[in-house]
Amino acid sequence: MRILYVVHTYPPDSWGGTELHVRGLARCLAKDHDVRIFCRSGDEARDDGSVAHGLEDGLLVARFNNLYRHDDSFEWVYSNPLVHEAFETELERFRPDLVHVHHLTSLSVTLIHACKSRGIPVVFTLHDFWTVCPRGQRLHPSLEICEVIDREICHNCLSPLWPAWFPPLNAEGLREADDLETPEPLRSFDAQLREALGLCDLLVTPSEFHRLKMLESLGTDPERMVAVPHGLDHAMFRRLHDGAREVRVIGYIGSVIPPKGVHLLIEAFRRLDDPDLELRIHGEAPVFHEERRYLSVLKERAQDARGAVRFLGRYDNGDVPRLLEDIDILVVPSLWWETFSLTIREAILAGVPVIAADLGAMREALEASRAGLLFRPNDAEHLAGRLEELIRDEDLRCNLSNRRLEVKTLQRNAEDYVEIYAKAREISQQREDIVVPEPRFPEKKAVARDGGPKDIKLSIEKVGNGDVRVESDVERGERTRVTFNFAYGPSSEATQLKVVIDFNEAGDQSESTPTPRPPRARSDRSPRREEAAPKPLRREPREDLVQKDVIPDSASFGAADMVRRATPEHEAESQEAAMYSMDERVFPEQVKKLDEMVGKTHLEDE
């Protein structure tokens, strides 16, 4: 059978749970089937919209390069004609017997239309909540779970991520300005997602909990949605623990972001009165919802703990078995509805007892395996009590450590999907007369080209010994962005300072001129933190340091979006300064507007 997998990103570009599941399943099925991958990449070294093919782990992978340079509206986030066209080419080349969609963010929901218009069976695994929540987690920036989907609340939740497309609504749900759009983007999102999901032959979820939540949200026929838990490669994990050894290390493995509840774990650890205990936190702390200080806040809170708290940073997927060797209890303190929890299963395979929040599929995982304890969600005191219970009770630890066989193997998971695919092909034949609507795409807004300068001069002054890199992009006259990157702070603790000036945002605007920013790589954002007013950037020309960028005729030039990534304690030590200059004789109005925007811009910590 020829099987085409579609996923939003794929290793080595990203190593998330969905990507790892797809990689493992594809490699396992490739022993008996022809399996290929179609995914999105974000390679700045390649042309936007290009497709790169490569053989990886014996699998042919096609990577569509989406740099978000064409996104004029929210609709482009989920309905992209460029992705659609490239995907149709892949379908014609490969002619798959079945397409298994795993995620479509940064791709296009219309890929399902492309399959069904050719009579190709489609299976769609709903790995998270993206089909009903553009952020993917049904978690408000306040870290409260969205029990009920309220699109007015969703609108304001999405506003910090895409402010031009989701202008904030006031308390009465009215627009703050007469010229701002209503929440129409979400109505269109719902309509197109439901249409696409209705075309799929089978929908799959990684847990029964997630299946019930998606049925509740989508109103889909229950017969067309099945729960199929993921399988893991048991060979990666030898039996590492029997639970008998004394507890000395409590561990966390995963992204260090607020929804994962790492702050809750640290608070619980601070309540343990044992200086010999150690808490090890493995994982990166990426920017989440524009929150850049989470890691520094965690480190500050950890200072009061009796035992040592170690932040060990990034790890590779292949490191997980080794990390688990030194962990006596693994804690999964997530605040959101986890839809599967790969980490819990990895710990079970390693014989490490687990304590997890009594929430979502985490409860399902531990009730089925009987390999751990649950604590009340968002309750540090109860978590501390569970830790003390497990630390004291050796018999309980031994019992929880002996549950390896409760985890499905990757081979068994592949066999499950062979059955799923057979059922999907049968259903597809029964639905041969299904009417496939024409896919709907957003219109590409024209850019006015009458007038405007032929070039703009930018200058940058480098003070001190930090590295400076200047980038610019010009996309057919539609977008011009100049990026300054600095090494910031003392060499031993250098961080980055980044200044982006986007001339597509605040010039003379008209109906034909796109104004929104392109979406960023992460789909989860929250409001920016209030911070002290920054010191103004000096603005003075330096003829010997002028950078020139030729810009095609356009009336669309605009705002400076400046982001400073540095820690406050480095403020006094930093000797880096950025300056810009523009030829006011050529473009006086844009210079004035840029000055105004710089005055309003705030600087943020990484």
N, C-alpha and C positions, 0 to 999 in steps of 0.2 A: 504494500500500500504506500502511496506517495502522500506524505503528510507535511503540511506547511504550518509552522508555528509562528504566531504573530505576538510580539511582546514589545512594551514601550522602551526597554533597554536590555542589554545583554552583556554578560561578562566578556572581556575584562572592564568594560565601561562602568559597570555597576555590579555590586555583589549583594543585592537585597534578597529577601526571602523568595519573592516571586521569580527573580532571575535565576537563583540557584535551583529552585524547583524545576523550572523550564529546562535548564541545562542538564540536570540529572536525568529527567524523564526523557528528553530528546536523545541523549547518549545511550540510554538503556533500550529505547525502542529502535534506535538505528541499527541494532544487531540484526533485526529481521525486516526492517522497513526503510524506505528512503525518506529521511526526515531533513527538512531544511528550515531555516530561521529567517524571518523578516522582522527587523527591529529599527528603532530610531537611534541615531548617534548625534553628538554635538561637537564635531571635530572642526575647530576653527581653521585648521590647515587645509580643509577641503571646501569645495564650492558648496554653497547652500543649495539644497535640492538634489545634490548628486547622490548616486547609489554606489557603494563600494562592496565588492564581493570578495569573500575570503574563505578558505577552508580552515576551520577551527575544531579541534578534537574530532576530526573526521566528518564534521557537519559543514555544509555550505551555508554561510551566513551572509545575508544581504542587509547592509546598513544604510538606511535613508538618512541623509544629513539634514537635520532640521535645526536651524539656528534662530528661528523665530523672527526672521527679518521681514516676513510678509504679513504678520499678524496685525490687521487693522481693526479687528473687533474680537470679542470673546468667542464668536462662532469659529474663528480660525483655530482655537485651542482643540476643538473636537471634530471639526469638519474642514479638512484641508485638501483642496483639489490637487495640489502638487504631490502630496503623499498618495492620494488616490490614483493618480496617473502612473506613478512609479510602481505601485502595487499591481495595477492591471498588467503592466509589462511583465512582472514576476509571475503572475498567474499564467500568462500566455507561454512563458518559457518553461515553467515547471509542470503545469497542468496537474495540480494535486487532486487526489481522490477525496481529500478532506482537509479543511482548514480549522486549526484549533487556535482560537484567539485567547490570549492570556491577559493583555492589557492594551488599551488604546490611547491613553493619555499621550499627548505630543505626536500622535499619529492621526487617525481619522475614523470615526464610526462608520463612515461610508464604505470602508473596506468590506464590511459585511454585505452591503448592497452589491459590490463588485463580485463577491463570491456567489450569492444567491441568483444573480442575473445570469450566471453561467451554470446554474444547477449544482453547485458544489456544496456538499453538506458542511455545516458550520457548528462547532462546539465552542462555547464561550465560558471560560472559568472566571468567576467573579472573585478575584483574590482579595479585594477590599471593597470600600463603599463608593468608589469613584463614579459609578453609574448613577448614583443619586446624590453624591456630594463631591463637587469639583475639587475639594481639598483632600478627599479620599478617606478621611477617618471619622467623620461625623463627630468631630470634637471642636467645640468653640475655642477661640483663642484664650478664653478664660479658663480653659481646661475642663469645662463641663460637657458631658456627653449630650448630644442632640437626640434626646429620646424620641421626639417628634420632629419631623422635617417641616419647618416653617420657612417658606421662601422669602419672606420679608426679613427674617433673622439671617437667612443665608446671604441675602443681598449685602447687608452690612458686614457680615463675616468675610465676604469676598472683597469688600472695598479696599482694605489695606493691600491686598495682593494685586488687584487691577483697578486702581482708583478711577481711571478714565472711563472704564466700562461699567463700574458699579459705584457711582457717586453716593456718598452717605445719605441715608434717609433720616429725617428728624423723628421725634417721638411719635408724631401723628402719622408717620409713614408717607409724608409728603416730600416732594423734591425740595432740596435746599435752594435750587435756582431754577428758573423757568425753562432754561435751555438744556437741562440735564434729562437724560432718558429715564423712563420708568424701568422696573425690573424685568422688562421684556427678555433680556438675554437668557434668564433662567427658564422662562416659559419655552423658548426655542430649544434650549438644552434638553429639557424634560421630554419634549415632543420627539426630537430626533433620536434621543437615546432609547426611548420606549419603542419607536418604530424599528430601530436597528435590532434591539433585543427580541422583538417579536418575529424577526426574520430568522433568528438562530434556531437550529433544530433541537439543541439541548443546551441547557445552562447548568454549570457545575459550581459548587461551592466547596471550600476545603473543610467545612465543619457543618454539623446540623444546626448549630446556633446561627451561623451566618446564613444558612439557607432560610431559616424562619424569618430572620430580619429582612432579607431581600424579598421574600414573598410578600411580606407585610408592606414593604415600600413600593414594590413594582406592580403588585397585583397580577403576577404571572401565573399561568397554569401550573399548579404544583406537579403535574405529571411530567412537565418538561424541565424541571429543576431537581437535580440530585446532589447529595453530599458525598464527596469522595475525599477523605483525608489523604494528605500527602504521604509519600513513603520516603525513607531515608536510606542512605548507603551504610549498612551496618559495618561494612569492612573498615570504614574510617575510624570506628570506635572499638577498641578492645576493652574488656572489662577492667576498669580502672580502680573502682572502689567497691568495698563491701560494707561500708558504713560503720565499721568497727573502730576506725581510728578516731582519735580525739579531734574535735572541731577547733581549728585554728584560723581557717580562712573562709570568709563569706564572700561570694562573688556575684558580679553582674556582668553580662555579656550582651552588647547591643549598642544601638545609637544612643548617645548622651543628649537627649532632647526632652523637653518638658513632658510630652505625652507618655513617655516611657517611665515616668515616675521616679527617676533617680534621686531627686530631692527627698522623696518620701523614704527611700531606703536609707539615705544618710541620716535623716531625722530619727529613724528607728534605731540605727546603729549607735547614735549618740546616747540612746537610752540604756544601752548595754554597759554594765559596770564591770568590764573585764579588759584590763590594759593589754592582755596577751592576744586578744582577737585582732584580726586584720581584715579590712574591707578592700577588695580589689575591684576596680571599675575598669572594664575593658571596653573601648569603643571611642569613635570620633565624636566630636561635638559640633556638627554642622549648624549653619544658620537655620533657624526654624521660626517662621512667622516674623521675620526681621529681628528675632531675639538673638542678640550676639553676646550677651553677658552670662548666659546660663552656667557655663563651666566655671567662670570666676566666682559666681555666687555659690556654687556647690563647694568649691575649694574653701571659701570663706566659712561656710557652715561646718565643714568637716574639721576645722581647727579645734573645735570644742570636744571632739570625740575622745573617749578614754583610749581606745585602740587606734592603730594607724589606719589611715585611709589613703590608698594609693590610686592615682589616676594614671592608667597605663596606656591610654591612647589607642590609636588605630591597630587593628589586627587583620590578617588575611583569613579567608574562610578556612584554609587548610590548617590554620593555627588552633582552631577551636578544640580539637581533641587534646592538644598539649595544654591549653589553658585550663581545661576541665580537670586535668591530672592534679592540679594544685588547689582546687576548690573543694571545700568540704560541704558547703550548702550553697545552692544557686538560688537567687531571688529574682523573680520576674514581677516587678511592681507596677505594671502598666496601668494607666488611667483610662485608656480607651478600650473599645471592644476589639480586642485582638481576634482575628478571624481564623487563626490556626495556632500559631506560636511554635515555630521551628526550634527555638532555643530550648523550650521545655523538653521536646523529644530528644535533642542532642544530649541534654543532661541525663535523661533516663538511660540512654544508650551507654553513657559513661559511668552509670551507677552512682550519680550524684543526686542526693535528695533535693527536692525542689519546694520552694515556698512561693506561691503566686497569688495575685489578686483574684478574688472570687468574682470574676467578671468575664463576660464573653466566652470565647472558645478556650480560655485558660481553664475555666472550671470543667469544661467538657474533657479537656486533655487529662487532667489529674483525676477526675472521677473515673474515667475509662481505664487509666493505667494504675491507679492507686499508688502512684509514685511520689506523692508530695502532699503538702498541706496548703490550705487556702486561708487567706486573711481578708478581712473586710476592706473593700476598695477605699483607697485614700485615707487609711487609718494607720498612722505610724505607730501608735501605741499598741494596736492589735498585732501589727507586724512584729514589733519588738517582742511581744509575748510569744508569738509562734517561734521566733528564733531561739528564745530562751528554752522553750519546750523541746525543740529538736536538739539543741546543744546538750541538754541534760540527759536525754533519753537515748541511750545507745541501741537498745532493742528496736526502738521505732526507726532509727536511722538505718539499721540493718534491713529491716522489713521494706522500707521505701527504696532501698538501693537495689533490690533484686527484682526489677520489673522490666528488664531489657526486652523480653519477648513480646511486650505489649505494644511495641512500636512497629508499624508496618514497614516492610522492606521496600526498597526502590523497585525491585523486580516485581513484587506483588502489585505495586502501584501501576506499573506499566501494563500488567495483565488486566487490571481494572479498566484502564483506558482503552485497551483493545476491545473490550466488551462495550464500553461507552461509544466508541467510534462505530462499531457495528450497528448499535441501536440508532445512532444519529443518521447513518446512511439509510437505514430502513425508514426512519421518520421522514427524511428528505425525499425519498421516493414517493411516499404517501402524500407529500405536499408539493408535488410537481407543478400543480396548477396555481401555486401561490403567486400573487401579483407583487412584483418587486417595484416599489416606487422609484422614480428617478431620484438619485441622490441630490440633496440640496447643499449648495456651497455658498459661502459669503461672497459678496461682490468685492472685487479688488478696487478700492477707491482710487480715482485718478489723482495725480499730483499736479497742481498748477505749475506751469513752467514759464509764465510770462514775467520777466523781471527777476530781481534778485542778483546777488553778486556773483562774480566769476570765481572769487576765492575769498577765503577768510584766513587771516593770519593769527596763529596762536603761538604764544611763547611760554617757555617753562624755565624757571631758574632752579638750579640744583645747588643747594647749600650743604656742605658736609660731604660724607663719603658714601651715602646710600646709593643703591642702584636705582636708575630711572629708566623706564621703558614707555615709549609712546606708541599707541596703536590708533588706527582710524579705520572706519569702514564707510564706503560709499556704495549704495545699492541702487543703481539706475536712477539716481537723482531723488530717490524717495526717502533716504535716511542717511544722515551723516552723524557719526559718533566718534569722538576722540577720547581715548582712555589713557590716563597717566597712572603708572604703577610705581610705587616707591618701596624701598626697604626702609623700615621705620623703627627707630629706637636703637639701643646699643646692640652691637653685633651678636652678643650672647643670647639676647632675647628678642631679636628682631621680628617684627610683625609687618604687615603690609598696610600701606596707605594707598587708596585707590580713588582717583578723581575721574568721573565720567562726565563729559559735556555732550549732551545729545541735542543737536540742532534741529531735530524733527519735532520738538515738543512745544515750543512756545514762540513761534514767530507770528506773522500775520496769518490767522487761521480762517479757513472758509469751509463750506460744506464738503468740498472735494478734497480737503486736506486731512489725512489721518493724524490723530493726536495721541492715541494711547501708547503706553510703553509695551514692548513685547513681554510676554510672561517669562518669569525666570525659571531656572531648571527645576527647582523644587515646587511642588504644588501646595505645600503647607506653609501658610504665613499668618502673622498676627500683627496687630497695630504696632507702630513704632513707639519706642519708649520716649517719654519726655526727658529731654536733656538740656543742660545749660546751653545758652547761646554760644556758638563758636566764635573764635576770633576771626575777623574778616580776612579773606585772602587778599594779599596786596595785588594791585593791578597796575603794572607799569611795563612799557615796552622794553625789550632787550633785543636790539637789532641782530646781535651776534648769536642769539639763541632762538630766533623765530622759526617755527615749523609752519610750512605752508601746505594746505590741502586744497586741491582744486575741486570745486563743488559744482555740479551741473546746475543749469538754470532751474530755480525753484523758489516759490514764495513760502515754502515750509521750512523755516528755521526756528530753533527755539531754545527751550530751557536748559539750564545746567542742573543735572542731577548728580550731586556730589556726595559720595559716601566715604567717610574716613574710617579706616579699620585700624584701630590701635587701642591700647589700654590706657586709662587715665594716668596711671603711675609713670608712663613713659612720656607724658606731655612735656615735662620740663627737660627731659633728656634729648628729645627729638630735635634735630636741627634741619629737618626737611621743610621746604616751603614751596608752594606752587603758585604760579602767577599766570595770568592769561592776558592777551591783548588782542584787540580786533581793530581793523582799520575803520575808524568811524566815518571817514570820508566816503567809504564804499557802502557801508551798511549801518548808518547811525541808529536806526530804530531797533535793530536787533542787538546792538551793543547796549542800548538803554535797557531793553527787556532782560538781557542776560545779567546785567548789574542788579536788576530788581530780584531776579530769581536767586542769585547768589546770596543776596541779603536775607532771603527766606530759608535758605537751605540749612539743615542741621547736620551735624557730624555724629556718626554712630560708632560704637565700639564693636570690634569683632568678637 
